[in-house]
Amino acid sequence: SGGHTDVGGGGYRDRAGWLVFFGALEILFGVLVLLMLIGVGVGAAVSDLYPLSGSMLAYMLFFYAIVAGFFIAMGVGTASVKRWARSIMIVVSWFWLAFGVLGTIAASLMIPPVLGWMVPELPVSLPVLSLLISGFMILLMILAPLLLVLVYGGNQVKRTFRQRDPNIPWTERVPTPVLSLALLLGFSGLLLMAYQLASFPFPLFG
């Protein structure tokens, strides 16, 4: 999986080995989210430590179940070097990065006053806790999707997918904006269905 081959001119290095590695990481991440999901559900059932209502907890579990299933499916597709996995992951990674940058900026402005209001007596100083939370968000919401954008957007990775999977999938038969909109609307539709489990109002037009 590391040899050189001339394909269509220019140097070409097969990246299938790296794709198997990244696919395994994505599967592992999905499994960890699934285990966290199970832990939260079991913990909520046997203790009174969770302040969330039952409907809010059900919504949260539904959301993380979607995340776990998505990463496990994408990990399998990536490790199998399927072109549809690359198309979907590029779109999702760009969405993730864009929302991550905006969300991190907003959170860095909102975290200090919100923490000071909700938890008057913090175990550590407010600036230190805010810095830790912001650092975690930068790692998860910016650096992680940026890494995926760089990996899946690389020319050698793209050529590896096309060499290993010559069949053109449906994700490449539509323009990228159409695919992006379809994925965004599909994810939003699932969340709107999950709102039936929650008891909080849906924000619409303010």
Backbone as CSV, one residue per row, in Angstrom:
resi,resn,N_x,N_y,N_z,CA_x,CA_y,CA_z,C_x,C_y,C_z
1,SER,0.817,-1.208,0.000,0.000,0.000,0.000,0.851,1.258,0.000
2,GLY,2.190,1.117,-0.108,3.015,2.293,-0.085,3.848,2.459,-1.331
3,GLY,3.572,1.647,-2.393,4.388,1.693,-3.593,4.038,2.852,-4.480
4,HIS,4.949,3.122,-5.432,4.740,4.201,-6.398,4.207,3.614,-7.692
5,THR,3.243,4.300,-8.277,2.696,3.917,-9.569,2.387,5.178,-10.337
6,ASP,2.658,5.168,-11.621,2.309,6.311,-12.465,0.894,6.116,-12.983
7,VAL,0.019,6.980,-12.579,-1.382,6.906,-12.988,-1.771,8.255,-13.560
8,GLY,-2.008,8.284,-14.843,-2.435,9.527,-15.471,-1.363,10.595,-15.449
9,GLY,-0.087,10.192,-15.365,0.977,11.188,-15.359,1.268,11.672,-13.958
10,GLY,2.547,11.915,-13.667,2.908,12.417,-12.357,3.074,11.289,-11.367
11,GLY,3.766,11.553,-10.287,3.972,10.541,-9.261,2.693,10.229,-8.519
12,TYR,2.515,8.994,-8.200,1.315,8.566,-7.477,1.711,7.616,-6.378
13,ARG,1.277,7.886,-5.178,1.531,6.997,-4.054,0.204,6.516,-3.493
14,ASP,0.043,5.222,-3.452,-1.190,4.639,-2.924,-1.282,4.898,-1.421
15,ARG,-2.418,5.454,-0.992,-2.619,5.810,0.408,-3.609,4.879,1.109
16,ALA,-3.800,3.692,0.573,-4.793,2.784,1.160,-4.455,2.435,2.603
17,GLY,-3.165,2.285,2.896,-2.770,1.973,4.273,-3.182,3.053,5.244
18,TRP,-2.959,4.326,4.859,-3.378,5.427,5.704,-4.888,5.500,5.828
19,LEU,-5.599,5.160,4.761,-7.057,5.193,4.808,-7.606,4.129,5.753
20,VAL,-6.968,2.975,5.771,-7.372,1.941,6.735,-7.157,2.448,8.159
21,PHE,-6.029,3.135,8.368,-5.716,3.686,9.695,-6.751,4.728,10.108
22,PHE,-7.048,5.682,9.215,-8.032,6.712,9.540,-9.430,6.118,9.686
23,GLY,-9.743,5.121,8.864,-11.033,4.461,9.016,-11.164,3.798,10.369
24,ALA,-10.089,3.163,10.834,-10.099,2.522,12.154,-10.278,3.565,13.256
25,LEU,-9.633,4.729,13.113,-9.798,5.797,14.100,-11.238,6.298,14.142
26,GLU,-11.866,6.422,12.975,-13.250,6.879,12.926,-14.187,5.850,13.560
27,ILE,-13.929,4.572,13.302,-14.738,3.526,13.935,-14.554,3.564,15.443
28,LEU,-13.299,3.731,15.894,-13.020,3.801,17.328,-13.729,4.987,17.964
29,PHE,-13.709,6.135,17.274,-14.405,7.302,17.800,-15.904,7.040,17.907
30,GLY,-16.477,6.423,16.885,-17.897,6.094,16.934,-18.233,5.136,18.062
31,VAL,-17.362,4.153,18.296,-17.577,3.194,19.385,-17.481,3.902,20.736
32,LEU,-16.527,4.834,20.874,-16.400,5.584,22.127,-17.635,6.433,22.390
33,VAL,-18.158,7.068,21.344,-19.398,7.835,21.495,-20.542,6.911,21.894
34,LEU,-20.573,5.726,21.305,-21.624,4.751,21.638,-21.510,4.295,23.089
35,LEU,-20.285,4.051,23.548,-20.080,3.652,24.949,-20.478,4.781,25.894
36,MET,-20.135,6.022,25.513,-20.547,7.168,26.326,-22.066,7.267,26.365
37,LEU,-22.683,6.990,25.238,-24.138,7.001,25.144,-24.753,5.996,26.112
38,ILE,-24.200,4.791,26.110,-24.693,3.746,27.013,-24.456,4.139,28.468
39,GLY,-23.263,4.711,28.746,-22.949,5.116,30.110,-23.883,6.185,30.633
40,VAL,-24.190,7.165,29.780,-25.109,8.232,30.200,-26.503,7.670,30.435
41,GLY,-26.945,6.786,29.537,-28.276,6.202,29.698,-28.396,5.365,30.952
42,VAL,-27.388,4.539,31.219,-27.405,3.701,32.423,-27.299,4.572,33.669
43,GLY,-26.409,5.576,33.613,-26.250,6.450,34.770,-27.517,7.205,35.104
44,ALA,-28.222,7.668,34.070,-29.466,8.389,34.307,-30.548,7.483,34.867
45,ALA,-30.482,6.194,34.522,-31.509,5.257,34.982,-31.320,4.865,36.444
46,VAL,-30.074,4.875,36.924,-29.811,4.361,38.269,-29.475,5.447,39.278
47,SER,-29.422,6.699,38.848,-29.065,7.759,39.789,-29.881,9.005,39.495
48,ASP,-29.806,9.952,40.431,-30.496,11.226,40.281,-29.501,12.362,40.045
49,LEU,-28.329,12.014,39.511,-27.280,13.015,39.339,-27.481,13.857,38.096
50,TYR,-28.326,13.397,37.166,-28.510,14.115,35.914,-29.674,15.090,36.056
51,PRO,-29.400,16.408,35.906,-30.468,17.389,36.072,-31.415,17.469,34.883
52,LEU,-31.104,16.781,33.783,-31.944,16.869,32.595,-33.245,16.101,32.793
53,SER,-34.292,16.593,32.134,-35.550,15.868,32.151,-35.433,14.629,31.272
54,GLY,-36.401,13.733,31.397,-36.367,12.513,30.607,-36.416,12.790,29.120
55,SER,-37.224,13.787,28.704,-37.333,14.105,27.287,-36.043,14.713,26.754
56,MET,-35.407,15.582,27.543,-34.147,16.179,27.132,-33.059,15.119,27.023
57,LEU,-33.057,14.186,27.964,-32.074,13.108,27.941,-32.281,12.230,26.716
58,ALA,-33.544,11.949,26.376,-33.833,11.137,25.194,-33.345,11.831,23.928
59,TYR,-33.543,13.148,23.845,-33.068,13.908,22.682,-31.549,13.832,22.576
60,MET,-30.846,13.994,23.708,-29.393,13.954,23.706,-28.889,12.574,23.288
61,LEU,-29.517,11.529,23.790,-29.118,10.174,23.426,-29.345,9.922,21.934
62,PHE,-30.456,10.416,21.418,-30.753,10.252,19.991,-29.689,10.946,19.144
63,PHE,-29.303,12.165,19.535,-28.312,12.931,18.791,-26.975,12.191,18.753
64,TYR,-26.506,11.724,19.898,-25.204,11.056,19.929,-25.252,9.673,19.284
65,ALA,-26.437,9.062,19.228,-26.563,7.808,18.493,-26.349,8.047,17.001
66,ILE,-26.857,9.186,16.484,-26.629,9.539,15.082,-25.140,9.754,14.833
67,VAL,-24.476,10.475,15.742,-23.041,10.740,15.594,-22.251,9.437,15.595
68,ALA,-22.562,8.548,16.543,-21.851,7.273,16.617,-22.051,6.451,15.356
69,GLY,-23.302,6.323,14.905,-23.580,5.550,13.698,-22.906,6.126,12.473
70,PHE,-22.861,7.457,12.377,-22.236,8.111,11.224,-20.750,7.791,11.164
71,PHE,-20.039,7.953,12.275,-18.593,7.738,12.250,-18.238,6.260,12.062
72,ILE,-19.041,5.381,12.585,-18.779,3.962,12.357,-18.963,3.629,10.875
73,ALA,-20.045,4.153,10.264,-20.289,3.900,8.838,-19.200,4.517,7.976
74,MET,-18.793,5.760,8.288,-17.742,6.417,7.512,-16.394,5.725,7.703
75,GLY,-16.158,5.210,8.904,-14.917,4.479,9.142,-14.836,3.209,8.324
76,VAL,-15.946,2.501,8.244,-15.990,1.280,7.436,-15.795,1.626,5.963
77,GLY,-16.464,2.683,5.489,-16.327,3.094,4.099,-14.921,3.559,3.764
78,THR,-14.288,4.284,4.687,-12.922,4.766,4.461,-11.933,3.609,4.449
79,ALA,-12.041,2.719,5.430,-11.129,1.572,5.488,-11.292,0.671,4.272
80,SER,-12.506,0.630,3.719,-12.761,-0.161,2.519,-12.435,0.605,1.240
81,VAL,-12.002,1.867,1.399,-11.629,2.759,0.277,-12.793,2.879,-0.711
82,LYS,-13.931,3.301,-0.204,-15.109,3.538,-1.029,-15.244,5.038,-1.305
83,ARG,-15.464,5.377,-2.538,-15.485,6.779,-2.940,-16.608,7.567,-2.276
84,TRP,-17.737,6.915,-1.989,-18.826,7.632,-1.359,-18.417,8.133,0.030
85,ALA,-17.546,7.381,0.709,-17.108,7.802,2.037,-16.300,9.094,1.950
86,ARG,-15.435,9.192,0.947,-14.636,10.405,0.785,-15.540,11.600,0.475
87,SER,-16.487,11.441,-0.436,-17.362,12.549,-0.807,-18.124,13.076,0.400
88,ILE,-18.695,12.164,1.170,-19.494,12.575,2.327,-18.612,13.190,3.405
89,MET,-17.448,12.604,3.665,-16.585,13.100,4.730,-16.035,14.483,4.411
90,ILE,-15.748,14.761,3.152,-15.269,16.101,2.795,-16.348,17.143,3.101
91,VAL,-17.574,16.867,2.685,-18.667,17.813,2.926,-18.903,17.993,4.421
92,VAL,-18.997,16.883,5.149,-19.260,16.953,6.589,-18.112,17.642,7.318
93,SER,-16.875,17.384,6.908,-15.723,17.998,7.574,-15.717,19.510,7.390
94,TRP,-16.087,19.982,6.191,-16.150,21.423,5.973,-17.265,22.059,6.794
95,PHE,-18.430,21.406,6.854,-19.507,21.904,7.720,-19.051,21.933,9.175
96,TRP,-18.433,20.847,9.607,-17.947,20.714,10.980,-16.965,21.842,11.299
97,LEU,-16.042,22.106,10.377,-15.038,23.147,10.592,-15.678,24.530,10.650
98,ALA,-16.595,24.806,9.724,-17.228,26.129,9.685,-18.041,26.388,10.953
99,PHE,-18.886,25.432,11.327,-19.681,25.599,12.538,-18.796,25.563,13.779
100,GLY,-17.693,24.799,13.705,-16.781,24.723,14.843,-16.096,26.045,15.119
101,VAL,-15.653,26.730,14.063,-15.013,28.035,14.240,-16.003,29.028,14.844
102,LEU,-17.209,29.103,14.273,-18.218,30.027,14.795,-18.621,29.668,16.219
103,GLY,-18.803,28.358,16.465,-19.214,27.927,17.797,-18.146,28.173,18.846
104,THR,-16.889,27.983,18.486,-15.804,28.206,19.438,-15.687,29.676,19.794
105,ILE,-15.830,30.539,18.800,-15.785,31.977,19.072,-16.940,32.389,19.981
106,ALA,-18.136,31.905,19.664,-19.298,32.246,20.489,-19.153,31.697,21.905
107,ALA,-18.651,30.450,22.013,-18.511,29.838,23.330,-17.473,30.557,24.172
108,SER,-16.385,31.006,23.541,-15.342,31.701,24.302,-15.858,33.001,24.901
109,LEU,-16.874,33.592,24.270,-17.464,34.819,24.796,-18.549,34.531,25.832
110,MET,-19.224,33.387,25.702,-20.363,33.088,26.568,-20.001,32.256,27.785
111,ILE,-18.938,31.435,27.695,-18.625,30.504,28.778,-18.378,31.199,30.111
112,PRO,-17.507,32.224,30.185,-17.223,32.828,31.498,-18.464,33.350,32.232
113,PRO,-19.312,34.191,31.594,-20.485,34.665,32.348,-21.478,33.556,32.681
114,VAL,-21.632,32.580,31.776,-22.586,31.494,32.030,-22.108,30.624,33.190
115,LEU,-20.818,30.279,33.203,-20.279,29.483,34.303,-20.374,30.233,35.623
116,GLY,-20.049,31.508,35.602,-20.132,32.299,36.826,-21.545,32.399,37.366
117,TRP,-22.538,32.343,36.462,-23.931,32.423,36.892,-24.469,31.075,37.355
118,MET,-24.115,29.991,36.637,-24.662,28.671,36.952,-23.941,28.013,38.114
119,VAL,-22.619,28.200,38.222,-21.846,27.540,39.278,-21.061,28.613,40.024
120,PRO,-21.665,29.202,41.054,-20.974,30.289,41.764,-19.661,29.851,42.422
121,GLU,-19.615,28.625,42.943,-18.423,28.136,43.627,-17.755,27.072,42.762
122,LEU,-16.791,27.496,41.955,-16.091,26.588,41.054,-14.903,25.943,41.763
123,PRO,-14.579,24.668,41.406,-13.425,24.015,42.027,-12.095,24.640,41.609
124,VAL,-12.067,25.270,40.446,-10.873,25.978,39.981,-11.285,27.391,39.582
125,SER,-10.300,28.237,39.322,-10.611,29.610,38.959,-11.363,29.653,37.631
126,LEU,-12.198,30.644,37.496,-13.016,30.773,36.289,-12.166,30.922,35.024
127,PRO,-11.104,31.730,35.010,-10.288,31.826,33.794,-9.648,30.502,33.394
128,VAL,-9.188,29.723,34.384,-8.558,28.434,34.085,-9.580,27.468,33.489
129,LEU,-10.768,27.397,34.084,-11.801,26.499,33.587,-12.259,26.922,32.191
130,SER,-12.402,28.210,31.969,-12.797,28.703,30.649,-11.744,28.368,29.607
131,LEU,-10.464,28.478,29.997,-9.375,28.157,29.080,-9.371,26.675,28.728
132,LEU,-9.632,25.817,29.719,-9.677,24.373,29.466,-10.818,24.019,28.521
133,ILE,-11.984,24.601,28.751,-13.130,24.319,27.890,-12.870,24.827,26.473
134,SER,-12.311,26.026,26.358,-12.014,26.576,25.039,-10.971,25.725,24.309
135,GLY,-9.957,25.249,25.049,-8.945,24.394,24.441,-9.536,23.093,23.930
136,PHE,-10.457,22.504,24.710,-11.118,21.278,24.276,-11.946,21.523,23.024
137,MET,-12.630,22.664,22.972,-13.456,22.972,21.801,-12.585,23.204,20.570
138,ILE,-11.439,23.868,20.758,-10.535,24.082,19.623,-10.049,22.740,19.083
139,LEU,-9.730,21.819,19.985,-9.253,20.505,19.570,-10.333,19.721,18.838
140,LEU,-11.544,19.706,19.400,-12.615,18.873,18.849,-13.333,19.530,17.676
141,MET,-13.507,20.851,17.733,-14.358,21.523,16.756,-13.585,22.217,15.638
142,ILE,-12.264,22.374,15.799,-11.484,23.042,14.753,-10.372,22.142,14.230
143,LEU,-9.501,21.673,15.127,-8.352,20.894,14.674,-8.763,19.538,14.102
144,ALA,-9.747,18.874,14.732,-10.185,17.561,14.233,-10.779,17.655,12.828
145,PRO,-11.750,18.556,12.574,-12.271,18.640,11.200,-11.238,19.171,10.211
146,LEU,-10.325,20.046,10.665,-9.281,20.538,9.769,-8.390,19.393,9.307
147,LEU,-8.067,18.481,10.225,-7.267,17.316,9.863,-8.000,16.464,8.830
148,LEU,-9.301,16.264,9.016,-10.079,15.465,8.070,-10.156,16.143,6.706
149,VAL,-10.298,17.464,6.685,-10.316,18.198,5.416,-9.006,18.010,4.669
150,LEU,-7.896,18.096,5.398,-6.584,17.944,4.763,-6.362,16.520,4.270
151,VAL,-6.807,15.534,5.052,-6.601,14.135,4.672,-7.456,13.772,3.461
152,TYR,-8.763,14.002,3.559,-9.666,13.586,2.480,-9.543,14.476,1.250
153,GLY,-9.053,15.709,1.425,-8.912,16.602,0.290,-7.598,16.471,-0.436
154,GLY,-6.680,15.648,0.080,-5.384,15.486,-0.556,-5.484,14.832,-1.924
155,ASN,-4.644,15.254,-2.848,-4.684,14.740,-4.211,-4.369,13.248,-4.266
156,GLN,-3.379,12.803,-3.487,-3.008,11.384,-3.494,-4.125,10.516,-2.909
157,VAL,-4.798,11.042,-1.888,-5.926,10.309,-1.305,-7.063,10.205,-2.315
158,LYS,-7.331,11.297,-3.010,-8.387,11.295,-4.024,-8.084,10.272,-5.111
159,ARG,-6.837,10.235,-5.560,-6.451,9.290,-6.610,-6.495,7.851,-6.097
160,THR,-6.165,7.657,-4.825,-6.239,6.308,-4.255,-7.677,5.808,-4.251
161,PHE,-8.611,6.665,-3.837,-10.018,6.278,-3.851,-10.461,5.919,-5.269
162,ARG,-10.046,6.704,-6.245,-10.488,6.456,-7.621,-9.852,5.199,-8.197
163,GLN,-8.632,4.898,-7.800,-7.980,3.690,-8.290,-8.562,2.439,-7.632
164,ARG,-8.814,2.518,-6.345,-9.315,1.350,-5.613,-10.807,1.114,-5.825
165,ASP,-11.537,2.185,-6.145,-12.987,2.063,-6.336,-13.367,2.781,-7.632
166,PRO,-13.231,2.111,-8.776,-13.475,2.773,-10.067,-14.938,3.109,-10.338
167,ASN,-15.860,2.472,-9.617,-17.281,2.748,-9.840,-17.637,4.127,-9.283
168,ILE,-18.287,4.946,-10.101,-18.670,6.292,-9.666,-19.916,6.193,-8.784
169,PRO,-19.829,6.598,-7.509,-20.986,6.503,-6.624,-21.963,7.642,-6.858
170,TRP,-23.134,7.541,-6.253,-24.141,8.579,-6.433,-23.677,9.911,-5.865
171,THR,-22.807,9.874,-4.856,-22.343,11.113,-4.236,-21.487,11.947,-5.179
172,GLU,-20.945,11.331,-6.243,-20.144,12.070,-7.211,-20.903,12.337,-8.505
173,ARG,-22.146,11.870,-8.569,-22.968,12.112,-9.755,-23.812,13.364,-9.613
174,VAL,-23.743,13.989,-8.469,-24.472,15.240,-8.241,-23.454,16.327,-7.915
175,PRO,-23.773,17.591,-8.199,-22.852,18.682,-7.850,-22.631,18.739,-6.338
176,THR,-21.450,19.170,-5.941,-21.120,19.231,-4.515,-22.109,20.081,-3.717
177,PRO,-22.560,21.256,-4.224,-23.563,22.018,-3.456,-24.854,21.240,-3.213
178,VAL,-25.273,20.439,-4.203,-26.485,19.635,-4.037,-26.267,18.568,-2.964
179,LEU,-25.112,17.902,-3.020,-24.792,16.897,-2.005,-24.734,17.534,-0.626
180,SER,-24.110,18.699,-0.529,-23.985,19.396,0.760,-25.360,19.741,1.321
181,LEU,-26.226,20.280,0.466,-27.570,20.652,0.910,-28.367,19.425,1.325
182,ALA,-28.231,18.330,0.569,-28.964,17.109,0.892,-28.528,16.557,2.245
183,LEU,-27.219,16.545,2.502,-26.729,16.050,3.789,-27.174,16.953,4.931
184,LEU,-27.104,18.265,4.720,-27.507,19.199,5.770,-28.989,19.071,6.082
185,LEU,-29.819,18.990,5.037,-31.258,18.855,5.258,-31.606,17.505,5.877
186,GLY,-30.875,16.459,5.468,-31.126,15.145,6.054,-30.822,15.121,7.540
187,PHE,-29.679,15.692,7.909,-29.309,15.750,9.331,-30.298,16.621,10.112
188,SER,-30.669,17.763,9.532,-31.630,18.645,10.199,-32.980,17.963,10.361
189,GLY,-33.377,17.182,9.351,-34.643,16.470,9.447,-34.650,15.454,10.573
190,LEU,-33.529,14.746,10.752,-33.439,13.796,11.853,-33.549,14.507,13.197
191,LEU,-32.875,15.663,13.319,-32.949,16.403,14.575,-34.352,16.943,14.835
192,LEU,-35.035,17.380,13.769,-36.401,17.868,13.950,-37.328,16.752,14.413
193,MET,-37.117,15.534,13.885,-37.898,14.402,14.366,-37.600,14.126,15.836
194,ALA,-36.313,14.303,16.214,-35.926,14.050,17.601,-36.515,15.083,18.553
195,TYR,-36.874,16.267,18.018,-37.480,17.288,18.864,-38.810,16.800,19.456
196,GLN,-39.407,15.798,18.828,-40.640,15.242,19.386,-40.393,14.585,20.737
197,LEU,-39.123,14.214,20.978,-38.780,13.604,22.249,-38.519,14.632,23.341
198,ALA,-38.270,15.871,22.942,-37.873,16.898,23.890,-39.066,17.771,24.269
199,SER,-38.968,18.375,25.446,-40.067,19.207,25.930,-39.747,20.684,25.824
200,PHE,-38.606,21.048,25.237,-38.284,22.470,25.124,-38.786,23.001,23.789
201,PRO,-39.062,24.291,23.689,-39.620,24.864,22.445,-38.570,24.913,21.355
202,PHE,-39.034,24.836,20.127,-38.141,24.924,18.959,-38.010,26.395,18.567
203,PRO,-36.765,26.923,18.529,-36.595,28.340,18.175,-36.856,28.600,16.692
204,LEU,-37.817,29.446,16.392,-38.175,29.760,15.017,-38.443,31.244,14.904
205,PHE,-37.697,31.924,14.041,-37.838,33.370,13.848,-37.682,34.137,15.174
206,GLY,-36.745,33.668,16.017,-36.504,34.353,17.290,-37.485,33.981,18.364
